[in-house]
Amino acid sequence: MEKRFIQYITFLSISILLTACGANVSSNQNEEEANNGSEQAAQQSSSQEKQENGEGTKISINGLADHYHTGDTVELSASSENTVDSLQWIWYSKENKESEWKVIPGQKTKDFIGEATIDGLKVQATLVDEKDQVYAESEPITILIDDHHGHDESSQQIYEGYFEDEQVENRELTDFEGQWQSVFPYLQSGDLDEVFKHKEEDGDMTAEEYKEYYTIGYETSVDQISIVGNQVTFYEGEKEYAGTYENDGYEILNYEKGNRGVRFVYKLVEGSEEAPKYLQFSDHNIFPEESFHFHLYWGDDRDQLLEEMDNWPTYYPSDLDADGLVRDMLAH
């Protein structure tokens, strides 16, 4: 009897303990569900608030050129993922790290038109509400100005071919390093007609005559060139060939018009059978400086190449489109 009583008491205690545990588990589950519900509600509220405040709205700026020349027109256009009629565009600029962001006067649409005057100028497009509170903003972009040969009198004289022998310094092939494209296809397609019309305004030939002159000068079957270190690769359609070149000095040439030029010469040391034995670069620079376009002469006879004055295939960076090429040519 006593034994059964003890068993009953033990069973009753276990039942009470299990019931309590179950209640506690149920309570914890309910509490967890409540917390999850609150968290989800908070997330939804936060997401809604961010959407209302424009957070997460992406603004992109299009139309930025690789670089500009002093005085070039800068044309940009901003676009937003979400269109809100009550919002207004405002453009900001910042001149340097120490300066503050300032509103650019007169720029109150998605389209920006300005003048390239400050190298490294940062520009940002924003959308604001009626209280001038920022709804969304773009990442800053940077306007780069590179006048290549400069605008000072000395640089301009050198570019035009007036300099002294002692000003000339030897240059390494790395000055011409990069990926380059021929401008000849752009001439053939008519993209450069604007350039020839511009030359007609101050020149001594008509636009048609300039085009004929440059057609002879630019003509080439090598439409792409890659220069990495001392390795030069030529591309003619589907065909390519390469060579390794070493410095072979420079030559100063005197032209009939009274100005002068410098050919920087490089000699083949190893490479494909098709690779020319000599390369001669002319880019209007006369001392070490990174090149931004060049005229290239190539062949197997060094001296004979120096006599070539009519055909000078010309190359610009491969990432420039037709508009970029025209803009650069008009600047010079």
CORNORLIN-V587459 format. One record per pair of residues at least 12 apart in sequence whose C-alpha atoms are under 10 Angstrom apart, sorted by sequence separation. I is the first residue (numbers start at 1). J is the second residue. D is the distance in whole Angstrom. If there is no record, write none. Layout:
# CORNORLIN-V587459
i:I j:J d:D
i:I j:J d:D
This chain:
# CORNORLIN-V587459
i:63 j:75 d:6
i:64 j:76 d:6
i:91 j:103 d:6
i:92 j:104 d:5
i:125 j:137 d:6
i:126 j:138 d:6
i:195 j:207 d:8
i:196 j:208 d:7
i:199 j:211 d:10
i:222 j:234 d:6
i:223 j:235 d:6
i:224 j:236 d:7
i:231 j:243 d:6
i:232 j:244 d:6
i:250 j:262 d:7
i:251 j:263 d:5
i:252 j:264 d:9
i:266 j:278 d:6
i:267 j:279 d:7
i:281 j:293 d:10
i:282 j:294 d:6
i:283 j:295 d:6
i:297 j:309 d:10
i:316 j:328 d:10
i:62 j:75 d:9
i:63 j:76 d:5
i:64 j:77 d:9
i:78 j:91 d:10
i:90 j:103 d:7
i:91 j:104 d:6
i:92 j:105 d:9
i:112 j:125 d:9
i:124 j:137 d:7
i:125 j:138 d:5
i:126 j:139 d:9
i:194 j:207 d:9
i:196 j:209 d:9
i:197 j:210 d:8
i:221 j:234 d:10
i:222 j:235 d:6
i:223 j:236 d:6
i:224 j:237 d:9
i:230 j:243 d:8
i:231 j:244 d:5
i:232 j:245 d:7
i:250 j:263 d:5
i:251 j:264 d:7
i:265 j:278 d:7
i:266 j:279 d:5
i:267 j:280 d:9
i:281 j:294 d:7
i:282 j:295 d:5
i:283 j:296 d:9
i:62 j:76 d:6
i:63 j:77 d:6
i:90 j:104 d:8
i:91 j:105 d:8
i:111 j:125 d:10
i:124 j:138 d:6
i:125 j:139 d:8
i:193 j:207 d:8
i:196 j:210 d:6
i:197 j:211 d:9
i:221 j:235 d:9
i:222 j:236 d:5
i:223 j:237 d:7
i:230 j:244 d:5
i:231 j:245 d:7
i:249 j:263 d:9
i:250 j:264 d:4
i:251 j:265 d:8
i:265 j:279 d:6
i:266 j:280 d:7
i:280 j:294 d:10
i:281 j:295 d:6
i:282 j:296 d:6
i:297 j:311 d:8
i:298 j:312 d:9
i:61 j:76 d:7
i:62 j:77 d:5
i:63 j:78 d:9
i:90 j:105 d:9
i:91 j:106 d:9
i:92 j:107 d:9
i:110 j:125 d:8
i:123 j:138 d:9
i:124 j:139 d:6
i:125 j:140 d:8
i:193 j:208 d:9
i:195 j:210 d:9
i:196 j:211 d:6
i:221 j:236 d:6
i:222 j:237 d:8
i:225 j:240 d:9
i:227 j:242 d:10
i:229 j:244 d:9
i:230 j:245 d:5
i:231 j:246 d:9
i:249 j:264 d:6
i:250 j:265 d:5
i:264 j:279 d:8
i:265 j:280 d:5
i:266 j:281 d:9
i:280 j:295 d:8
i:281 j:296 d:5
i:282 j:297 d:8
i:296 j:311 d:9
i:297 j:312 d:6
i:298 j:313 d:10
i:61 j:77 d:6
i:62 j:78 d:6
i:90 j:106 d:9
i:91 j:107 d:6
i:109 j:125 d:10
i:110 j:126 d:9
i:123 j:139 d:9
i:124 j:140 d:5
i:125 j:141 d:9
i:195 j:211 d:9
i:196 j:212 d:10
i:220 j:236 d:9
i:221 j:237 d:8
i:224 j:240 d:9
i:225 j:241 d:10
i:226 j:242 d:9
i:227 j:243 d:10
i:228 j:244 d:10
i:229 j:245 d:9
i:230 j:246 d:7
i:248 j:264 d:8
i:249 j:265 d:6
i:250 j:266 d:9
i:263 j:279 d:9
i:264 j:280 d:5
i:265 j:281 d:7
i:280 j:296 d:6
i:281 j:297 d:7
i:295 j:311 d:9
i:296 j:312 d:6
i:297 j:313 d:7
i:60 j:77 d:8
i:61 j:78 d:4
i:62 j:79 d:8
i:90 j:107 d:6
i:91 j:108 d:7
i:108 j:125 d:10
i:110 j:127 d:9
i:122 j:139 d:10
i:123 j:140 d:5
i:124 j:141 d:7
i:193 j:210 d:9
i:222 j:239 d:9
i:225 j:242 d:10
i:227 j:244 d:10
i:230 j:247 d:9
i:247 j:264 d:8
i:248 j:265 d:5
i:249 j:266 d:7
i:263 j:280 d:6
i:264 j:281 d:5
i:265 j:282 d:9
i:279 j:296 d:7
i:280 j:297 d:5
i:281 j:298 d:9
i:295 j:312 d:5
i:296 j:313 d:6
i:297 j:314 d:9
i:60 j:78 d:6
i:61 j:79 d:7
i:89 j:107 d:8
i:90 j:108 d:5
i:91 j:109 d:9
i:107 j:125 d:10
i:108 j:126 d:10
i:109 j:127 d:10
i:122 j:140 d:6
i:123 j:141 d:5
i:124 j:142 d:9
i:193 j:211 d:7
i:196 j:214 d:9
i:222 j:240 d:9
i:247 j:265 d:6
i:248 j:266 d:5
i:249 j:267 d:9
i:262 j:280 d:9
i:263 j:281 d:5
i:264 j:282 d:7
i:279 j:297 d:6
i:280 j:298 d:6
i:294 j:312 d:9
i:295 j:313 d:6
i:296 j:314 d:6
i:59 j:78 d:7
i:60 j:79 d:5
i:61 j:80 d:9
i:89 j:108 d:5
i:90 j:109 d:7
i:91 j:110 d:9
i:104 j:123 d:9
i:108 j:127 d:10
i:121 j:140 d:10
i:122 j:141 d:5
i:123 j:142 d:6
i:192 j:211 d:9
i:246 j:265 d:9
i:247 j:266 d:5
i:248 j:267 d:6
i:262 j:281 d:8
i:263 j:282 d:5
i:264 j:283 d:9
i:278 j:297 d:8
i:279 j:298 d:5
i:280 j:299 d:9
i:294 j:313 d:8
i:295 j:314 d:4
i:296 j:315 d:8
i:59 j:79 d:6
i:60 j:80 d:7
i:88 j:108 d:7
i:89 j:109 d:5
i:90 j:110 d:8
i:91 j:111 d:10
i:103 j:123 d:10
i:104 j:124 d:10
i:121 j:141 d:8
i:122 j:142 d:4
i:123 j:143 d:8
i:245 j:265 d:10
i:246 j:266 d:5
i:247 j:267 d:6
i:248 j:268 d:10
i:262 j:282 d:6
i:263 j:283 d:9
i:278 j:298 d:6
i:279 j:299 d:7
i:294 j:314 d:6
i:295 j:315 d:6
i:58 j:79 d:8
i:59 j:80 d:5
i:60 j:81 d:9
i:88 j:109 d:7
i:89 j:110 d:6
i:91 j:112 d:8
i:101 j:122 d:9
i:102 j:123 d:10
i:103 j:124 d:10
i:120 j:141 d:9
i:121 j:142 d:6
i:122 j:143 d:6
i:190 j:211 d:10
i:245 j:266 d:6
i:246 j:267 d:5
i:247 j:268 d:9
i:261 j:282 d:7
i:262 j:283 d:8
i:263 j:284 d:9
i:264 j:285 d:10
i:276 j:297 d:10
i:277 j:298 d:8
i:278 j:299 d:6
i:279 j:300 d:9
i:293 j:314 d:7
i:294 j:315 d:6
i:295 j:316 d:9
i:58 j:80 d:6
i:59 j:81 d:7
i:88 j:110 d:9
i:89 j:111 d:9
i:90 j:112 d:10
i:96 j:118 d:10
i:101 j:123 d:9
i:102 j:124 d:10
i:103 j:125 d:10
i:120 j:142 d:6
i:121 j:143 d:5
i:122 j:144 d:9
i:244 j:266 d:9
i:245 j:267 d:5
i:246 j:268 d:7
i:261 j:283 d:9
i:262 j:284 d:7
i:263 j:285 d:10
i:264 j:286 d:9
i:276 j:298 d:6
i:277 j:299 d:6
i:278 j:300 d:6
i:279 j:301 d:10
i:280 j:302 d:9
i:293 j:315 d:6
i:294 j:316 d:7
i:57 j:80 d:7
i:58 j:81 d:6
i:59 j:82 d:9
i:95 j:118 d:7
i:96 j:119 d:9
i:101 j:124 d:9
i:119 j:142 d:9
i:120 j:143 d:5
i:121 j:144 d:7
i:188 j:211 d:10
i:244 j:267 d:8
i:245 j:268 d:4
i:246 j:269 d:7
i:261 j:284 d:7
i:262 j:285 d:8
i:263 j:286 d:9
i:264 j:287 d:10
i:275 j:298 d:9
i:276 j:299 d:5
i:277 j:300 d:5
i:278 j:301 d:7
i:279 j:302 d:8
i:292 j:315 d:9
i:293 j:316 d:5
i:294 j:317 d:10
i:57 j:81 d:6
i:58 j:82 d:8
i:95 j:119 d:8
i:96 j:120 d:7
i:119 j:143 d:6
i:120 j:144 d:5
i:121 j:145 d:9
i:187 j:211 d:8
i:243 j:267 d:10
i:244 j:268 d:6
i:245 j:269 d:6
i:246 j:270 d:10
i:260 j:284 d:10
i:261 j:285 d:9
i:262 j:286 d:6
i:275 j:299 d:9
i:276 j:300 d:6
i:277 j:301 d:8
i:278 j:302 d:6
i:292 j:316 d:7
i:293 j:317 d:7
i:56 j:81 d:9
i:57 j:82 d:7
i:95 j:120 d:7
i:96 j:121 d:7
i:97 j:122 d:10
i:118 j:143 d:8
i:119 j:144 d:5
i:120 j:145 d:7
i:243 j:268 d:6
i:244 j:269 d:6
i:245 j:270 d:7
i:261 j:286 d:8
i:262 j:287 d:10
i:275 j:300 d:9
i:276 j:301 d:9
i:277 j:302 d:8
i:278 j:303 d:10
i:280 j:305 d:8
i:291 j:316 d:9
i:292 j:317 d:7
i:56 j:82 d:10
i:57 j:83 d:10
i:94 j:120 d:9
i:95 j:121 d:5
i:96 j:122 d:8
i:117 j:143 d:9
i:118 j:144 d:8
i:119 j:145 d:5
i:242 j:268 d:10
i:243 j:269 d:8
i:244 j:270 d:5
i:245 j:271 d:9
i:279 j:305 d:9
i:280 j:306 d:8
i:291 j:317 d:10
i:94 j:121 d:6
i:95 j:122 d:6
i:116 j:143 d:8
i:117 j:144 d:10
i:118 j:145 d:7
i:119 j:146 d:8
i:187 j:214 d:8
i:188 j:215 d:8
i:243 j:270 d:6
i:244 j:271 d:6
i:278 j:305 d:9
i:54 j:82 d:9
i:93 j:121 d:7
i:94 j:122 d:5
i:95 j:123 d:9
i:116 j:144 d:8
i:117 j:145 d:8
i:187 j:215 d:7
i:242 j:270 d:9
i:243 j:271 d:4
i:244 j:272 d:9
i:93 j:122 d:5
i:94 j:123 d:7
i:116 j:145 d:7
i:242 j:271 d:6
i:243 j:272 d:6
i:251 j:280 d:9
i:54 j:84 d:10
i:80 j:110 d:9
i:92 j:122 d:8
i:93 j:123 d:4
i:94 j:124 d:9
i:184 j:214 d:9
i:185 j:215 d:10
i:188 j:218 d:10
i:241 j:271 d:8
i:242 j:272 d:6
i:243 j:273 d:9
i:248 j:278 d:9
i:250 j:280 d:8
i:282 j:312 d:9
i:51 j:82 d:10
i:78 j:109 d:9
i:79 j:110 d:7
i:92 j:123 d:6
i:93 j:124 d:6
i:184 j:215 d:7
i:187 j:218 d:8
i:188 j:219 d:10
i:241 j:272 d:6
i:242 j:273 d:9
i:243 j:274 d:9
i:244 j:275 d:9
i:245 j:276 d:10
i:248 j:279 d:9
i:249 j:280 d:10
i:250 j:281 d:9
i:281 j:312 d:10
i:283 j:314 d:9
i:77 j:109 d:9
i:78 j:110 d:5
i:79 j:111 d:9
i:91 j:123 d:7
i:92 j:124 d:5
i:93 j:125 d:9
i:184 j:216 d:10
i:187 j:219 d:9
i:240 j:272 d:9
i:241 j:273 d:8
i:242 j:274 d:8
i:243 j:275 d:6
i:245 j:277 d:9
i:246 j:278 d:10
i:247 j:279 d:10
i:248 j:280 d:10
i:263 j:295 d:9
i:264 j:296 d:10
i:265 j:297 d:9
i:266 j:298 d:10
i:268 j:300 d:9
i:282 j:314 d:9
i:283 j:315 d:10
i:77 j:110 d:6
i:78 j:111 d:6
i:91 j:124 d:6
i:92 j:125 d:6
i:184 j:217 d:9
i:185 j:218 d:9
i:241 j:274 d:6
i:242 j:275 d:6
i:243 j:276 d:8
i:244 j:277 d:10
i:245 j:278 d:8
i:246 j:279 d:10
i:263 j:296 d:9
i:265 j:298 d:10
i:267 j:300 d:9
i:281 j:314 d:10
i:76 j:110 d:8
i:77 j:111 d:4
i:78 j:112 d:8
i:90 j:124 d:9
i:91 j:125 d:5
i:92 j:126 d:8
i:184 j:218 d:5
i:185 j:219 d:9
i:240 j:274 d:9
i:241 j:275 d:6
i:242 j:276 d:9
i:243 j:277 d:9
i:245 j:279 d:8
i:252 j:286 d:9
i:263 j:297 d:9
i:76 j:111 d:6
i:77 j:112 d:6
i:90 j:125 d:6
i:91 j:126 d:6
i:183 j:218 d:7
i:184 j:219 d:6
i:185 j:220 d:9
i:240 j:275 d:10
i:241 j:276 d:10
i:267 j:302 d:9
i:293 j:328 d:10
i:75 j:111 d:7
i:76 j:112 d:5
i:77 j:113 d:9
i:89 j:125 d:7
i:90 j:126 d:5
i:91 j:127 d:9
i:182 j:218 d:8
i:183 j:219 d:9
i:184 j:220 d:7
i:185 j:221 d:10
i:230 j:266 d:9
i:232 j:268 d:10
i:250 j:286 d:10
i:266 j:302 d:10
i:292 j:328 d:10
i:75 j:112 d:6
i:76 j:113 d:7
i:89 j:126 d:6
i:90 j:127 d:6
i:182 j:219 d:9
i:183 j:220 d:9
i:184 j:221 d:9
i:231 j:268 d:10
i:265 j:302 d:8
i:74 j:112 d:8
i:75 j:113 d:5
i:76 j:114 d:9
i:88 j:126 d:8
i:89 j:127 d:5
i:90 j:128 d:7
i:182 j:220 d:8
i:184 j:222 d:9
i:185 j:223 d:8
i:230 j:268 d:10
i:233 j:271 d:10
i:74 j:113 d:6
i:75 j:114 d:7
i:87 j:126 d:10
i:88 j:127 d:5
i:89 j:128 d:7
i:182 j:221 d:9
i:184 j:223 d:8
i:230 j:269 d:10
i:231 j:270 d:10
i:232 j:271 d:9
i:233 j:272 d:10
i:73 j:113 d:7
i:74 j:114 d:5
i:75 j:115 d:9
i:87 j:127 d:6
i:88 j:128 d:5
i:89 j:129 d:9
i:182 j:222 d:7
i:183 j:223 d:8
i:231 j:271 d:9
i:234 j:274 d:9
i:73 j:114 d:6
i:74 j:115 d:5
i:75 j:116 d:10
i:86 j:127 d:10
i:87 j:128 d:5
i:88 j:129 d:6
i:181 j:222 d:9
i:182 j:223 d:5
i:183 j:224 d:10
i:234 j:275 d:8
i:265 j:306 d:10
i:72 j:114 d:9
i:73 j:115 d:5
i:74 j:116 d:6
i:86 j:128 d:9
i:87 j:129 d:5
i:88 j:130 d:8
i:90 j:132 d:9
i:181 j:223 d:6
i:182 j:224 d:6
i:233 j:275 d:8
i:234 j:276 d:10
i:263 j:305 d:10
i:71 j:114 d:9
i:72 j:115 d:6
i:73 j:116 d:6
i:74 j:117 d:10
i:84 j:127 d:9
i:86 j:129 d:7
i:87 j:130 d:7
i:180 j:223 d:8
i:181 j:224 d:5
i:182 j:225 d:8
i:232 j:275 d:9
i:263 j:306 d:8
i:71 j:115 d:6
i:72 j:116 d:5
i:73 j:117 d:10
i:85 j:129 d:10
i:86 j:130 d:7
i:87 j:131 d:10
i:88 j:132 d:9
i:90 j:134 d:10
i:180 j:224 d:6
i:181 j:225 d:6
i:70 j:115 d:8
i:71 j:116 d:5
i:72 j:117 d:8
i:84 j:129 d:9
i:87 j:132 d:9
i:89 j:134 d:10
i:179 j:224 d:8
i:180 j:225 d:5
i:181 j:226 d:9
i:69 j:115 d:10
i:70 j:116 d:5
i:71 j:117 d:6
i:78 j:124 d:9
i:79 j:125 d:9
i:80 j:126 d:10
i:87 j:133 d:10
i:88 j:134 d:10
i:91 j:137 d:10
i:94 j:140 d:9
i:179 j:225 d:6
i:180 j:226 d:6
i:68 j:115 d:10
i:69 j:116 d:7
i:70 j:117 d:6
i:71 j:118 d:10
i:76 j:123 d:10
i:78 j:125 d:7
i:80 j:127 d:9
i:87 j:134 d:9
i:88 j:135 d:9
i:89 j:136 d:10
i:90 j:137 d:9
i:91 j:138 d:10
i:93 j:140 d:9
i:95 j:142 d:10
i:178 j:225 d:8
i:179 j:226 d:5
i:180 j:227 d:8
i:232 j:279 d:10
i:63 j:111 d:10
i:68 j:116 d:7
i:69 j:117 d:8
i:70 j:118 d:8
i:77 j:125 d:9
i:78 j:126 d:9
i:87 j:135 d:8
i:89 j:137 d:10
i:92 j:140 d:9
i:93 j:141 d:10
i:94 j:142 d:9
i:177 j:225 d:10
i:178 j:226 d:6
i:179 j:227 d:6
i:61 j:110 d:9
i:62 j:111 d:10
i:63 j:112 d:10
i:67 j:116 d:10
i:68 j:117 d:9
i:70 j:119 d:9
i:76 j:125 d:10
i:87 j:136 d:10
i:93 j:142 d:10
i:177 j:226 d:8
i:178 j:227 d:5
i:179 j:228 d:9
i:61 j:111 d:9
i:69 j:119 d:9
i:176 j:226 d:10
i:177 j:227 d:5
i:178 j:228 d:6
i:61 j:112 d:10
i:68 j:119 d:9
i:84 j:135 d:10
i:176 j:227 d:7
i:177 j:228 d:6
i:178 j:229 d:9
i:67 j:119 d:9
i:175 j:227 d:10
i:176 j:228 d:9
i:177 j:229 d:7
i:174 j:227 d:8
i:176 j:229 d:9
i:177 j:230 d:9
i:253 j:306 d:8
i:82 j:136 d:10
i:173 j:227 d:8
i:174 j:228 d:7
i:175 j:229 d:9
i:176 j:230 d:10
i:177 j:231 d:9
i:178 j:232 d:10
i:179 j:233 d:10
i:180 j:234 d:10
i:181 j:235 d:10
i:252 j:306 d:10
i:253 j:307 d:9
i:255 j:309 d:9
i:173 j:228 d:9
i:174 j:229 d:6
i:177 j:232 d:9
i:251 j:306 d:8
i:80 j:136 d:9
i:173 j:229 d:7
i:174 j:230 d:7
i:80 j:137 d:9
i:172 j:229 d:9
i:173 j:230 d:6
i:174 j:231 d:10
i:80 j:138 d:9
i:172 j:230 d:9
i:173 j:231 d:9
i:79 j:138 d:9
i:173 j:232 d:9
i:78 j:138 d:8
i:61 j:123 d:9
i:61 j:124 d:8
i:60 j:124 d:10
i:61 j:125 d:8
i:59 j:124 d:10
i:60 j:125 d:8
i:59 j:125 d:8
i:59 j:126 d:8
i:59 j:127 d:9
i:74 j:143 d:9
i:173 j:245 d:8
i:54 j:127 d:9
i:72 j:145 d:9
i:173 j:246 d:8
i:54 j:128 d:10
i:70 j:144 d:10
i:71 j:145 d:9
i:172 j:246 d:9
i:173 j:247 d:7
i:53 j:128 d:10
i:67 j:142 d:10
i:68 j:143 d:8
i:69 j:144 d:8
i:70 j:145 d:6
i:172 j:247 d:7
i:53 j:129 d:10
i:66 j:142 d:10
i:67 j:143 d:7
i:68 j:144 d:6
i:69 j:145 d:5
i:70 j:146 d:8
i:171 j:247 d:8
i:172 j:248 d:10
i:59 j:136 d:7
i:60 j:137 d:9
i:61 j:138 d:7
i:64 j:141 d:8
i:65 j:142 d:10
i:66 j:143 d:8
i:67 j:144 d:5
i:68 j:145 d:5
i:69 j:146 d:6
i:70 j:147 d:7
i:170 j:247 d:9
i:171 j:248 d:10
i:172 j:249 d:9
i:218 j:295 d:9
i:57 j:135 d:8
i:58 j:136 d:7
i:59 j:137 d:6
i:60 j:138 d:6
i:61 j:139 d:8
i:64 j:142 d:9
i:65 j:143 d:8
i:66 j:144 d:7
i:67 j:145 d:6
i:68 j:146 d:6
i:69 j:147 d:5
i:170 j:248 d:9
i:171 j:249 d:8
i:217 j:295 d:9
i:218 j:296 d:10
i:55 j:134 d:10
i:56 j:135 d:10
i:57 j:136 d:6
i:58 j:137 d:7
i:59 j:138 d:5
i:60 j:139 d:8
i:61 j:140 d:9
i:62 j:141 d:10
i:64 j:143 d:8
i:65 j:144 d:8
i:66 j:145 d:9
i:67 j:146 d:6
i:68 j:147 d:8
i:69 j:148 d:8
i:170 j:249 d:6
i:171 j:250 d:8
i:53 j:133 d:9
i:54 j:134 d:8
i:55 j:135 d:7
i:56 j:136 d:8
i:57 j:137 d:8
i:58 j:138 d:7
i:59 j:139 d:8
i:60 j:140 d:10
i:61 j:141 d:8
i:64 j:144 d:10
i:65 j:145 d:10
i:66 j:146 d:10
i:67 j:147 d:9
i:70 j:150 d:9
i:169 j:249 d:9
i:170 j:250 d:7
i:53 j:134 d:8
i:54 j:135 d:5
i:55 j:136 d:6
i:56 j:137 d:10
i:57 j:138 d:9
i:58 j:139 d:9
i:60 j:141 d:10
i:69 j:150 d:9
i:70 j:151 d:9
i:169 j:250 d:9
i:170 j:251 d:10
i:53 j:135 d:5
i:54 j:136 d:5
i:55 j:137 d:9
i:69 j:151 d:10
i:168 j:250 d:9
i:52 j:135 d:8
i:53 j:136 d:8
i:54 j:137 d:9
i:168 j:251 d:10
i:51 j:135 d:9
i:168 j:252 d:9
i:50 j:135 d:10
i:51 j:136 d:10
i:165 j:252 d:8
i:223 j:313 d:9
i:225 j:315 d:8
i:173 j:264 d:9
i:219 j:310 d:10
i:220 j:311 d:9
i:222 j:313 d:9
i:223 j:314 d:10
i:224 j:315 d:8
i:225 j:316 d:10
i:226 j:317 d:10
i:161 j:253 d:10
i:172 j:264 d:9
i:173 j:265 d:9
i:217 j:309 d:8
i:218 j:310 d:9
i:219 j:311 d:7
i:220 j:312 d:9
i:221 j:313 d:9
i:223 j:315 d:9
i:224 j:316 d:10
i:225 j:317 d:10
i:226 j:318 d:9
i:161 j:254 d:9
i:169 j:262 d:10
i:171 j:264 d:7
i:172 j:265 d:9
i:173 j:266 d:8
i:217 j:310 d:6
i:218 j:311 d:6
i:219 j:312 d:8
i:220 j:313 d:6
i:222 j:315 d:10
i:224 j:317 d:10
i:225 j:318 d:9
i:161 j:255 d:9
i:168 j:262 d:8
i:170 j:264 d:7
i:171 j:265 d:9
i:172 j:266 d:9
i:216 j:310 d:7
i:217 j:311 d:4
i:218 j:312 d:6
i:219 j:313 d:6
i:220 j:314 d:9
i:224 j:318 d:8
i:169 j:264 d:10
i:170 j:265 d:9
i:171 j:266 d:10
i:216 j:311 d:6
i:217 j:312 d:5
i:218 j:313 d:4
i:219 j:314 d:9
i:162 j:258 d:8
i:163 j:259 d:8
i:164 j:260 d:10
i:214 j:310 d:9
i:215 j:311 d:9
i:216 j:312 d:8
i:217 j:313 d:6
i:218 j:314 d:6
i:161 j:258 d:9
i:162 j:259 d:6
i:163 j:260 d:8
i:165 j:262 d:10
i:213 j:310 d:9
i:214 j:311 d:9
i:216 j:313 d:9
i:217 j:314 d:8
i:218 j:315 d:9
i:161 j:259 d:5
i:162 j:260 d:6
i:163 j:261 d:9
i:213 j:311 d:10
i:214 j:312 d:9
i:215 j:313 d:10
i:160 j:259 d:7
i:161 j:260 d:5
i:162 j:261 d:8
i:214 j:313 d:10
i:160 j:260 d:8
i:161 j:261 d:6
i:214 j:314 d:10
i:158 j:259 d:9
i:159 j:260 d:10
i:160 j:261 d:9
i:161 j:262 d:9
i:157 j:259 d:10
i:158 j:260 d:9
i:159 j:261 d:9
i:158 j:261 d:9
i:176 j:281 d:9
i:176 j:283 d:9
i:173 j:281 d:9
i:182 j:293 d:10
i:175 j:287 d:10
i:180 j:292 d:10
i:181 j:293 d:10
i:182 j:294 d:10
i:175 j:288 d:7
i:176 j:289 d:9
i:177 j:290 d:8
i:178 j:291 d:9
i:180 j:293 d:8
i:182 j:295 d:10
i:171 j:285 d:10
i:174 j:288 d:10
i:175 j:289 d:6
i:176 j:290 d:7
i:177 j:291 d:8
i:178 j:292 d:10
i:180 j:294 d:9
i:171 j:286 d:8
i:172 j:287 d:10
i:173 j:288 d:10
i:174 j:289 d:10
i:175 j:290 d:5
i:176 j:291 d:5
i:177 j:292 d:10
i:169 j:285 d:10
i:170 j:286 d:8
i:171 j:287 d:6
i:172 j:288 d:7
i:174 j:290 d:8
i:175 j:291 d:6
i:176 j:292 d:8
i:168 j:285 d:9
i:169 j:286 d:6
i:170 j:287 d:6
i:171 j:288 d:5
i:172 j:289 d:9
i:173 j:290 d:10
i:174 j:291 d:9
i:175 j:292 d:9
i:176 j:293 d:8
i:168 j:286 d:5
i:169 j:287 d:5
i:170 j:288 d:7
i:171 j:289 d:8
i:176 j:294 d:8
i:167 j:286 d:7
i:168 j:287 d:6
i:169 j:288 d:7
i:171 j:290 d:10
i:167 j:287 d:7
i:168 j:288 d:9
i:165 j:286 d:9
i:164 j:286 d:10
i:161 j:284 d:7
i:163 j:286 d:9
i:159 j:283 d:9
i:160 j:284 d:7
i:161 j:285 d:9
i:159 j:284 d:5
i:160 j:285 d:10
i:161 j:286 d:9
i:158 j:284 d:7
i:159 j:285 d:7
i:158 j:285 d:7
i:159 j:286 d:9
i:156 j:284 d:10
i:158 j:286 d:8
i:155 j:284 d:10
i:184 j:313 d:8
i:155 j:285 d:9
i:183 j:313 d:8
i:184 j:314 d:8
i:192 j:322 d:8
i:195 j:325 d:10
i:182 j:313 d:7
i:183 j:314 d:6
i:184 j:315 d:9
i:191 j:322 d:6
i:192 j:323 d:9
i:195 j:326 d:6
i:198 j:329 d:10
i:199 j:330 d:9
i:182 j:314 d:6
i:183 j:315 d:6
i:190 j:322 d:10
i:191 j:323 d:8
i:194 j:326 d:7
i:195 j:327 d:9
i:198 j:330 d:7
i:181 j:314 d:8
i:182 j:315 d:5
i:183 j:316 d:7
i:192 j:325 d:8
i:193 j:326 d:9
i:194 j:327 d:10
i:195 j:328 d:10
i:196 j:329 d:10
i:180 j:314 d:9
i:181 j:315 d:5
i:182 j:316 d:7
i:183 j:317 d:10
i:191 j:325 d:9
i:192 j:326 d:6
i:195 j:329 d:7
i:196 j:330 d:9
i:149 j:284 d:8
i:180 j:315 d:6
i:181 j:316 d:5
i:182 j:317 d:9
i:183 j:318 d:10
i:186 j:321 d:9
i:187 j:322 d:10
i:191 j:326 d:8
i:194 j:329 d:10
i:195 j:330 d:6
i:149 j:285 d:8
i:179 j:315 d:9
i:180 j:316 d:5
i:181 j:317 d:6
i:182 j:318 d:8
i:186 j:322 d:7
i:194 j:330 d:9
i:195 j:331 d:10
i:148 j:285 d:10
i:179 j:316 d:8
i:180 j:317 d:5
i:181 j:318 d:5
i:192 j:329 d:9
i:178 j:316 d:10
i:179 j:317 d:6
i:180 j:318 d:5
i:181 j:319 d:8
i:192 j:330 d:10
i:178 j:317 d:7
i:179 j:318 d:6
i:180 j:319 d:8
i:181 j:320 d:9
i:183 j:322 d:9
i:186 j:325 d:9
i:149 j:289 d:10
i:178 j:318 d:9
i:179 j:319 d:8
i:180 j:320 d:9
i:186 j:326 d:10
i:148 j:289 d:9
i:148 j:290 d:9
i:149 j:291 d:10
i:183 j:325 d:8
i:148 j:291 d:8
i:149 j:292 d:10
i:148 j:292 d:7
i:148 j:293 d:10
i:146 j:292 d:10
i:160 j:332 d:10
i:159 j:332 d:9
i:156 j:332 d:10
i:148 j:328 d:10
i:147 j:328 d:9
i:149 j:332 d:9
i:147 j:331 d:8
i:148 j:332 d:10
i:147 j:332 d:9
i:66 j:319 d:8
i:66 j:320 d:8
i:73 j:327 d:10
i:65 j:320 d:9
i:72 j:327 d:8
i:65 j:321 d:10
i:68 j:324 d:9
i:72 j:328 d:10
i:67 j:324 d:9
i:65 j:323 d:9
i:66 j:324 d:8
i:69 j:327 d:9
i:65 j:324 d:7
i:68 j:327 d:8
i:69 j:328 d:8
i:72 j:331 d:8
i:68 j:328 d:8
i:71 j:331 d:9
i:67 j:328 d:9
i:70 j:331 d:9
i:69 j:331 d:7
i:68 j:331 d:9
i:69 j:332 d:10
